Amino acid sequence: MTETQQPIPKRTWLAMFGRLLAVQGSWNYELLMGNGIAFAAEPGLRLLPEPEYREALAREGRYFNCHPYLASVAVGSLVRAELDHVPGAKIERFRTALCGPLGSVGDRLIWAGWLPVCSLLALVVFGAGAPAWVVVTVFLGMYNAGHLTLRAWGLSTGLSSGMHVAKALAGPVFRRGPDVIARAGALLAGVAIPAALARVVRHGPAPGSALLYVVVVAGVLVGGVLLVRMHGRVDGWRIALVVLAAFVLYAVLRHG
């Protein structure tokens, strides 16, 4: 934030951050996330004079779509642009330009990266013999710590960068982060899948059930390979991981 920028009170920042946790609460097919963006930005827009506040709030409530966790970047940068009195037409073009990058980067970083890594780590903990509550705590703690940190960073970065937020999105976290997380996921998968399988088979309900688990999981893995060969439209290993997680959940619920 430069010296000429209007400062954001801490209370206002906290109000915007809290509202970002419900940014999809008013999602609809007409505006998608538009109402949520306006709802999250409203505490910051209240720093504007009354006529400008109403105009800015109406502008921010129009159509918008991006990854929900990176909506914080959009809210922060749009509020900063409004407080800097950037012309409305320019802000509207900026809003349109934000949708694509914040959507694709978020999908790669979170849905294709962070979420599978947290799931695999929880499977490693399960395979190590931890009770169910520890497995759930590890997954929820790691996943929520990641997305809350990302939301807080995005809001602060957007408020300080304004319409120059593209420089922050071109940083190493977003350029190399998905690849680093993917490598970590591959490493964890190599540990988690055999460890979780070993525990599921070891605690099977009957002698014949071990063979059933092995046959089903082997079928899932073969199916995953076939899906990967189908032009890369579906990640077979992720489907295999989901089914394996279902078996793990079954084993936990059945045997405590």
Phi, psi and omega per residue, in radians:
M1 nan 2.252 -3.139
T2 -1.431 2.932 -3.097
E3 -1.173 -0.441 -3.095
T4 -1.494 -0.187 -3.124
Q5 -1.341 2.534 3.091
Q6 -1.215 2.186 -3.106
P7 -1.218 2.653 3.111
I8 -1.806 2.047 3.106
P9 -1.043 2.576 -3.131
K10 -1.023 -0.663 3.134
R11 -1.096 -0.669 3.111
T12 -1.174 -0.728 3.119
W13 -1.049 -0.781 -3.130
L14 -1.134 -0.664 3.115
A15 -1.126 -0.729 3.113
M16 -1.154 -0.743 -3.140
F17 -1.101 -0.767 3.121
G18 -1.061 -0.707 -3.140
R19 -1.222 -0.483 3.112
L20 -1.105 -0.428 3.115
L21 -1.221 -0.254 3.102
A22 -2.068 0.479 -3.023
V23 -1.131 -0.392 3.120
Q24 -1.721 0.128 -3.078
G25 -1.128 -0.447 3.140
S26 -2.011 0.451 -3.132
W27 -1.036 2.394 3.081
N28 -2.618 2.909 -3.041
Y29 -1.278 -0.307 -3.120
E30 -1.480 -0.861 -3.080
L31 -1.887 -0.128 -3.058
L32 0.957 -1.922 -3.062
M33 -1.700 0.150 -3.035
G34 -1.015 -0.834 3.126
N35 -1.077 -0.660 3.131
G36 -1.139 -0.669 3.100
I37 -1.104 -0.774 3.120
A38 -1.125 -0.704 3.137
F39 -1.078 -0.765 -3.131
A40 -1.252 -0.575 -3.098
A41 -1.416 -0.317 -3.002
E42 -0.953 -0.751 3.107
P43 -1.031 -0.651 3.107
G44 -1.261 -0.636 -3.139
L45 -1.194 -0.373 3.118
R46 -1.160 -0.204 3.068
L47 -1.326 -0.155 3.115
L48 -1.490 2.747 3.002
P49 -1.068 2.741 -3.000
E50 -0.914 -0.900 -3.111
P51 -1.083 -0.727 3.139
E52 -1.196 -0.596 3.133
Y53 -1.064 -0.826 -3.108
R54 -1.136 -0.729 3.141
E55 -1.141 -0.756 -3.136
A56 -1.157 -0.723 -3.137
L57 -1.109 -0.713 3.105
A58 -1.121 -0.674 -3.130
R59 -1.168 -0.715 -3.091
E60 -1.314 -0.236 3.125
G61 -1.541 0.096 3.135
R62 -1.432 3.133 -3.057
Y63 -0.875 2.322 3.058
F64 -2.776 2.514 3.118
N65 -2.618 2.297 3.073
C66 -2.849 -3.074 3.064
H67 -1.218 2.345 -3.052
P68 -1.053 -0.542 -3.119
Y69 -1.343 -0.481 3.101
L70 -1.635 0.081 3.018
A71 -1.076 -0.414 3.109
S72 -1.082 -0.627 3.094
V73 -1.100 -0.784 -3.136
A74 -1.116 -0.803 -3.121
V75 -1.066 -0.828 -3.129
G76 -1.081 -0.826 -3.096
S77 -1.209 -0.620 3.124
L78 -1.229 -0.699 3.080
V79 -1.095 -0.747 3.111
R80 -1.083 -0.714 3.124
A81 -1.115 -0.697 3.115
E82 -1.157 -0.741 -3.139
L83 -1.184 -0.473 3.099
D84 -1.474 0.042 3.087
H85 1.056 0.698 3.020
V86 -1.193 2.443 -3.133
P87 -0.947 2.492 -3.066
G88 -1.009 -0.718 -3.133
A89 -1.080 -0.660 3.132
K90 -1.213 -0.661 3.106
I91 -1.134 -0.681 3.131
E92 -1.122 -0.707 3.080
R93 -1.140 -0.669 3.120
F94 -1.125 -0.746 3.105
R95 -1.023 -0.774 -3.140
T96 -1.102 -0.695 -3.116
A97 -1.220 -0.429 -3.108
L98 -1.274 -0.531 -2.975
C99 -0.981 -0.920 -3.065
G100 -1.053 -0.972 -3.117
P101 -1.066 -0.742 -3.115
L102 -1.217 -0.413 3.082
G103 -1.374 -0.882 -3.064
S104 -1.216 -0.727 3.138
V105 -1.125 -0.750 3.134
G106 -1.115 -0.707 3.131
D107 -1.087 -0.773 -3.124
R108 -1.196 -0.703 -3.050
L109 -1.332 -0.678 -3.038
I110 -1.752 -1.132 -3.024
W111 -1.150 -0.680 -3.115
A112 -1.620 -0.131 -3.068
G113 -2.188 -1.245 -2.998
W114 -1.123 -0.783 -3.117
L115 -1.072 -0.858 3.086
P116 -1.073 -0.654 3.136
V117 -1.112 -0.759 3.112
C118 -1.113 -0.682 3.114
S119 -1.128 -0.746 -3.138
L120 -1.159 -0.675 3.104
L121 -1.106 -0.708 3.091
A122 -1.092 -0.630 3.096
L123 -1.188 -0.623 3.067
V124 -1.077 -0.782 3.122
V125 -1.098 -0.709 3.089
F126 -1.088 -0.801 -3.140
G127 -1.113 -0.442 3.120
A128 -1.362 -0.080 3.078
G129 1.749 0.171 -3.123
A130 -1.214 2.604 3.078
P131 -1.190 2.913 -3.033
A132 -1.038 -0.719 -3.070
W133 -1.149 -0.545 3.091
V134 -1.221 -0.741 3.123
V135 -1.041 -0.833 -3.136
V136 -1.114 -0.716 -3.136
T137 -1.112 -0.722 3.123
V138 -1.085 -0.815 -3.120
F139 -1.111 -0.911 -3.089
L140 -1.130 -0.698 -3.133
G141 -1.118 -0.805 -3.104
M142 -1.214 -0.787 -3.087
Y143 -1.138 -0.813 -3.115
N144 -1.199 -0.619 3.079
A145 -1.066 -0.689 -3.136
G146 -1.164 -0.872 -3.046
H147 -1.315 -0.535 3.082
L148 -1.198 -0.674 3.072
T149 -1.106 -0.736 3.134
L150 -1.123 -0.722 3.111
R151 -1.101 -0.781 -3.124
A152 -1.124 -0.766 3.102
W153 -1.064 -0.773 -3.096
G154 -1.085 -0.732 -3.141
L155 -1.142 -0.814 -3.132
S156 -1.141 -0.710 3.137
T157 -1.158 -0.733 3.112
G158 -1.103 -0.723 -3.134
L159 -1.174 -0.549 -3.138
S160 -1.499 -0.498 -3.049
S161 -1.674 -0.526 -3.107
G162 1.083 -2.290 -3.088
M163 -1.361 0.033 3.073
H164 -1.800 0.409 -3.059
V165 -1.218 -0.248 3.138
A166 -1.025 -0.534 3.129
K167 -1.117 -0.675 3.126
A168 -1.203 -0.658 3.135
L169 -1.240 -0.281 3.088
A170 -1.597 0.127 -3.129
G171 -1.229 2.973 -3.071
P172 -1.089 -0.519 -3.127
V173 -1.068 -0.726 -3.101
F174 -1.517 -0.480 3.135
R175 -1.374 -0.770 -3.077
R176 -1.918 -0.218 -3.107
G177 -0.970 -0.877 -3.136
P178 -1.010 -0.659 3.130
D179 -1.201 -0.706 3.117
V180 -1.117 -0.771 3.133
I181 -1.126 -0.655 3.122
A182 -1.101 -0.711 3.108
R183 -1.144 -0.724 3.098
A184 -1.100 -0.667 3.107
G185 -1.125 -0.702 3.116
A186 -1.113 -0.707 3.116
L187 -1.128 -0.803 3.135
L188 -1.124 -0.628 3.121
A189 -1.090 -0.679 3.123
G190 -1.112 -0.460 3.114
V191 -1.619 -0.733 -2.982
A192 -1.234 -0.782 -3.022
I193 -1.115 -0.896 3.100
P194 -1.149 -0.606 -3.141
A195 -1.170 -0.772 3.124
A196 -1.157 -0.716 3.103
L197 -1.065 -0.739 -3.119
A198 -1.067 -0.721 -3.133
R199 -1.240 -0.687 3.125
V200 -1.082 -0.798 -3.129
V201 -1.186 -0.706 -3.090
R202 -1.097 -0.564 -3.100
H203 -1.884 0.483 3.107
G204 -1.063 2.646 -3.069
P205 -1.268 -0.346 -3.117
A206 -2.654 2.784 -3.105
P207 -0.968 -0.685 -3.101
G208 -1.320 -0.241 -3.074
S209 -1.253 -0.478 3.134
A210 -1.053 -0.761 3.111
L211 -1.099 -0.675 3.123
L212 -1.079 -0.791 3.115
Y213 -1.036 -0.814 -3.101
V214 -1.084 -0.773 -3.110
V215 -1.117 -0.793 -3.108
V216 -1.140 -0.798 -3.118
V217 -1.156 -0.673 3.089
A218 -1.077 -0.715 3.091
G219 -1.088 -0.671 3.105
V220 -1.116 -0.756 -3.134
L221 -1.127 -0.737 3.098
V222 -1.110 -0.754 3.089
G223 -1.073 -0.636 3.093
G224 -1.101 -0.716 3.098
V225 -1.072 -0.755 3.132
L226 -1.120 -0.692 3.132
L227 -1.145 -0.652 3.117
V228 -1.092 -0.578 -3.127
R229 -1.341 -0.141 -3.136
M230 -1.519 1.119 3.036
H231 1.067 0.359 3.050
G232 1.165 0.323 -3.123
R233 -1.271 -0.516 -3.115
V234 -2.262 2.379 3.079
D235 -1.461 1.808 -3.082
G236 -1.067 -0.627 -3.105
W237 -1.150 -0.508 3.112
R238 -1.249 -0.662 3.080
I239 -1.127 -0.725 3.099
A240 -1.072 -0.683 3.136
L241 -1.132 -0.692 3.126
V242 -1.107 -0.789 -3.131
V243 -1.159 -0.700 3.095
L244 -1.077 -0.726 3.113
A245 -1.078 -0.607 3.096
A246 -1.125 -0.699 3.091
F247 -1.137 -0.688 3.104
V248 -1.085 -0.781 3.129
L249 -1.072 -0.721 3.100
Y250 -1.041 -0.784 -3.121
A251 -1.132 -0.684 -3.136
V252 -1.146 -0.805 -3.100
L253 -1.178 -0.590 -3.080
R254 -1.377 -0.579 -3.019
H255 -2.042 0.004 3.133
G256 1.237 nan nan
